Amino acid sequence: MSAEKTLITHARTEQARFLGYAISIYHADDKLTRRPSGAKMRSINGGVRLGLPQGLIHQKTAEYKQHGKVISEKRLTEWSDASIIDTYQQRFRGLAEYYKFAVDRCRLSSVKNIMQIALVKTLAQKRKISVSKVYRRYRGVQMVNGYEYKTLQIEVPTRKGSRIFVWGAIPLHTSKPDNIPIVDTEYMMFWKSRSDLVTRLLADMCELCGSHEDCQVHHIRKLVDLKRRWAGRREKPEWVKRMITLRRKTLVVCTPCHQAIHAGKSVPPQRISDVLESRVIGNDHARFGGRHNET
């Protein structure tokens, strides 16, 4: 048998690693349980123990450290606050859900603390504010299973209401394997697409003229190329100003605006005026019930 693929482990004194879990056998002669008859027995001996593998905590926390110090994640600063919070939440939720049957699952709280520091530093770097201001701006409270948890959260308005993105409020108690499903979906990030969560929520509105008709997404390869191309020019198109100001490589636009961008032209002023006029007429119609005063 192959020595690399086969390992015989003494389960009472050592741990075998299988599917990410550290598996061993309980053995504690001082753990006694009284039977209904009054006799005592060693009830814990012989039971299978599922735990966190050795080195997992160090491995997960090292991803957010540099030279022993927790640092911000600079590549996430181009995203919105809701995307950053949701990214960290999905990362930790996937880890906590996978090890929901580990008896020492509570040790993941150290990973959560390190991730929270990295999250706060990332938000502070993006907003150019102090860490204490980040805590004051995003702090909140969530109730889970009757317990109150302190969180970092942000509410994002959408056309269908609002959505709250939360960091925290994930209980770390051990669950019994009684046909409980494990939801350990790993948060996948595709850095080539640079898709933004809030942009996807509001993707049905043109960011140039405000139209809701046939919206598309305009992409550029590098933001630095856009700055270099239009450097020194006094009058830049509106879409260039918007992408440079927001520091985004994507822009949600309608079809006429998208065609104007690819044609090297500015957004047609008539297009913007038509949309604004329709908005004014629509607002007046809603305000006066369709009745307008003629002058």
N, C-alpha and C positions, 0 to 999 in steps of 0.2 A: 504494500500500500504506500501511496505517496506521503512522505513526511510533511510536505507543505499543505496538503489538503486534509490530512487526518491528524487529529489531536485528541489524546486521551487525557482527561482532566479529572483530578480528584475533587468532586463537586463540593465536599464539605470544607475543604481547606483552600480551594482555588476557585476561580471563576472561568467559565467558558463563554466566549462571545459568539452570539448567534443573532443575525438580523438586527445588529446594533445594540442588543441588550446584553447585559452581563448576567449569566445564568449560574446559579449555585443552589446548594441544598442547605436549608436551615439546620443548625445544630446548636442548641443552647440548653444545657442540662439544668440551668437555674430558672428557666421559664416554665412554671408549673401552672396548670389549670385544674380547678376542682370539678370533679364530675358531680352529677345530681346525687349519686349515692354517697358522696362525701370523700371519696378517694381522690388522690391527686395523680395527675399524669403529665408527661412532657408532651404537650399537644403541638408544639411548634416543630419538633424534630421531624425530619423527613419531608417537610414541605418545600416546594420549589420557590425560589426567590428570583424575582426579576428586578434588576437594578440598572442604574446608569453605568456605562462602561468607564473604566479608568482612563483619564485623560480627556474625556468629552468636554468638561467644563473649561479646561485650559484651551482646548482647540477652538471652541466657540467664542470665547472672550478674546482670544488672540487676533481674531478677524477685525476687531474694532480698536486695536491698540497698535501703537508704534513707539518703539523704545520704552515699553512699559507704561505708556501713558495713553489714555483714551482720546481719540481724535475724531474730528468730524469727517463725514463722507462727502467730499467735495463734488463728486460726480452727480449727487442728488440735488445740489443746490439749483440746478436748472429746472427742477420740477416744482410744482405748487406745494404749498404747505400740506394740503390734504393728501397728496401723493406720497410725500415723505413719511407722514405719520402712518399711512396705510401700509407702506412698504415694510417698515419696522414691525408693525403689528402682525402682518402676515408671516414674516420670517419667524417671529417668536411663537406664534400660534402653531405653525407647522411643527416646530421642535417640541413644544409642550404637548401637543396632541399625540405625537408619535410615542412619547414616553409616558403616556397617561397611566400605564400599568406598572411603572417602576415604583418600588416601595420608597425610594429616596428621591422621588420626583421634586420634592421641595427644594433640593439643591439647585434647581434651575433658576431660583430667585437671584442667584449671583450673576447669572447670564443676563437676566432681565435688567438688573441694576446697571450693568456695563452698557447694554444696548440703549437704555434710557439716557445715560450720559451722552452717548454718541448721537442719539436723536436730538437732544436738546442743543448740543454744540452745532449740529448740522443746521437746525432752524436758526440758531443765533448767527451763524455765518451767512446764511441766506438773507436774513432780515437786517444784518449788521447791527444787532442789539446784544445786550449782555444776556448771560444765561439766566439770571434772576428774572429778567423781564420776560423771557420765554415761558418760564414757569407761571408767572402772573397772567400772561396773555392766554395761555392754552389750558390752564388747569381746569379740571372738572371732576365730577363724581358720577359713578355708575353703580347700579344695584344689580348684583348677580347672585341668584339663589338665596336672597335674603341678606346678603352681606354687602357692605358699602366699600367700594374701592376708589382710591384716588387715581385720576387719569389725566392724560393730556389729550385734548380733543378740539376739533374744529368743525363748525357747521357750514356746509356748502349749499347755497341756494340753487335750486334747479327749477325748471319750468313746471315740474310736477310736485313741487313742494320744497323740501330740504332734506339733506342727508348729513348725518354726523359720522365723522371718522375719529376713531378712538384708539389711543395707545394705552394698553393695560387692561385691567379687569378680567384677567385670565386666571382662574383658580388653579393652584398647583397641588391639590390633594390627590392621593392615589385612588384610581377607580378600580373596581373589581371587574375582572373579565367575564361579565355575564351578558355576552352577545351585544356589547356596547360597540358601535362602529367607531373607527378611528378616522378622523378628518385631518389628515396630515398633509394637505396639498401645499406643495412648496411654491412660494411666490417667485415666478419667473419674470425676469426683466430682460427685455430685448433692447439693448442700447442703440442699435442701428435705427430703430423706428422712432425713438424719443417720444413715444406716445405719452401724453399727460392725462391724468385721471379727470381733472376738472375740464380740460379741453374736450374730452370725450363726452362728459355730461352735458356740455353746452355746445356740442358740435352742430346743432341745428340752427345756428345763427352766424351770419357772416360778421367777422370781426372788423370789417372795413365799412360796410354800409348798413349793417343791421338786418339784412334780408333773411328770411327763413325759407327761401326757395332754392332747392337743389344745392345744398352746401357741400363743399369738397374741402380737402386739406391740401394746402400748398407746402411743399417740402424744399429745403435747400440742403446741400451736403455739409457745408461748414459755415458757421456764423462769421468766422474771421474773413472768409472770402467775400462775404457780402459787405463787410465793413471796408475791406481793401478796395473793392470795386467802386464804391460810392464815396470814397474818401476825398475830401477837398471840394466836393460839389455842394454848392450852396443850397440848392433845392433838391431834396430827395423825395421819391414817391412815398406816399403814405404807408404802403405796405412795408417798405424798407425801414421807415422810422419806427413802425410798430414792432417789427421783429427785433430790431436792435435794442429798443427800449425794454421789451419783455425778455430779451435774451433767449429767444426761442428759435428753433429751426423749423417749426411748423406754424401754419396760420390757417384757420378755418375761414374760408371765403366761399361766396356763391359763384355760380358759373360765369356770369359776365365779368366779375372782378378777377376771377382766375384767368380768363382769356386775356384780359387787359394786362395782367402781370406777365404772362408768357409772351405777349406781343411787345413788351418793353414800354408800355404806355402807362400813364397814371389811371387810376380808377375814374371812369367817366363821371364828371360832376353831375350830369343829368341823372345818372343812376342813383346817386346819393340824395339828390333833391326829390326824386320820385318817391323814394322810400320814406324820407322825412315827411313829405306831403301826405302820403298815405297814412302815416302814423298820426299826424295832426288831425286829418279828417276822421280817422277812426276814433281818436280820443274825443273830438267834439261830438261825434255821433253818439258815443256812449254817454257823454255828459248831458247832452240836451235831448236825448231820445230821438235822434234823427231830425230835429227841428233846428234850422239855422236862420239867423236874422239876416235879411237881405239889406244891403246898404245901397 
